[in-house]
Amino acid sequence: MKETINQLKEIIEDVLVRNYDTKIDWAHKPSPQKWSPKEIVGHLIDSAQINLQRFVRCTYQENFKLTYEQDEWVKAGRYQQADIRDLTGLWVQLNLQIARVLENYPADRLKAKCDNSKTTISLHTVEWLAEDYVAHMKHHLNQIYGSNY
C-alpha cells in the first residue's frame, strides 16, 4: 500500500507542474463520442469521489456495492463548460484526501472488500482497489499528456 500511496502523491505533484508547463487544448474533443481533456479530468474527479467513498466505507463496512455510470456522470458534471483550473484544483484536493485516508488506513481493514461491478458480484480488497485506482488514473493521464505515467 505504501508504494501505491507514494505513486499517488507523485502523480499529484507531477500534474500540478505539467498543467503550468503544458499547452493543452483542454476543450478539444477528438470526436463527438470521445471526451475532451477537460472531460477526462472530470471523469477522474468522479472516479476519485467514488473511490474515496469505497476506501472510507471499507474501514467499517464490507461487501457493499458501489458503482457509477461514467458517461452519465461526465455529462451531469458539465465538465466541458468548467474552468480547467477549478477542475484540477478539485481533482488535487480529492486525491490528497484519498492519500490521507490510505496513509492512515487501519491495518486490520486492508483486506476488507467491496463490490465494484455493475452486473455480477466482483469483490475486491482495499489494497486491490487502491492499486487499480492509480493504474486507472495513469491510463487517463497518458491520454491527456501523451507520456508514460
N, C-alpha and C positions, 0 to 999 in steps of 0.2 A: 504494500500500500504506500509505503514511503516514496518509492520510485514514481508511482502514479501521481502523487501529490507534487513532487518536485517537477515532473513534466508539466503539470497543470500551471504551476507558478511561472515556469519558464515561458510557456506559451503566452500567458497574460502579458508578461513583460515585453516579449517579442512583438506581439500585436500592437501594443501601445507605441513602440518605436516605429514599426512599419507604417502605421497609419499616418504618421507625421512625415515620413520619408518617401512614401509611395504615391505615385499618381495613378489612381484607380478611378474609372468611371463607375461610381457606385450605383447609379441608376440603370446602367446598360443591361438589357435583357437579351441574351444570345438568341432567344426565340420567344414567342408568346407563351409557350409552355414551360420555359425554364425560368428559374429565379435569377434576379439580379444579385450582384454582390450585397446590396443592402438587404435583400430578402433572405440571402444566406445567413447574414449576421442575425436577422430576425429569427430564422429557424434555430440558430444556435442559442439565442435567448430563450426560445420556447423549450429547447432541449435542456438548458440549464435549469429552468423553472421546474420541469417535470422531474429531472434527476435530483435536484435539491429536495423535493418532496419525498422521493424514494429513499434517499440517504437518511433524512430526518425520521421518517416513519419507521424505517428498519431498526432504529435504535430502540423501539418499544413495541413493534408490531411485526408479524411475519406472515408470509404467504398471501399478502394483499395484492390486488391487481390495480395497476395504474398505467394507462396508455394515453396516447393522444393521436389526433389526426393531423399530421404535419401540414398538409396543403391548406386545410381549413384554418388552422391556427395562423399560418403566414398571411392568408387573406384577411382574417379578422384583425390581426395586428397592424395592418395597413403600413407595413414597414417600408414599402416603396415611397410613401409620402413623408416618411420621417427623416429627420436630420441625422446623418451618419454619426456625428459626434454624440448625439443623445443615445443612439443605439449602441455604439461602442462603450460609452460610459455605463449603460445598464448591463451590458454583457460582462464588462470587467467586474462590476460590483457583485453580480450573481456568482461569478466564478471565484472571487475572493471569499465569498460566503461558503461556497462548496468546499474550498480548500480548508477553511476554518473548521467546518463540520468534520471533514475527513481527518484532519490532523488530530482532532480530539475524540476520535471515534472510540466507543467502548470496545475493548479487545474481545470481549465475550459476545459481541454482536456482529463481528466481521463476516461470519458465516450465515447471518440471517438472510432470508430470501424474500424476493417479491416477484410477481408475475408481470412481465412487460410485453406480453404477446397480445395480439388482437383477437385471435381465434382459438388457439389451443393453449393449454396451460404450459408455460415455459418459465420455470422458477430459476432465478439467478441470485448468487450471493452478492453482498455489497461490494466485495473485492472485485468480482467479475464486472458488475455494473460500473464501477469507477474506471476500470481499465477500458471497458467498451466506450464509456463516455468520452474519455480522452482520445481514443482512436477515431471515434466519430467526428470529434471536433477537428482533429488533424486533417481528416479527409476533406472536410468542407473548407478549412483554411487553405488547403492546397488549391482548391477551386478558385479562391479569391486571389491569392498571392502568387500562384503558379510556382511554388517552390516546395521543397520537402520539409515537412514538419515531422 
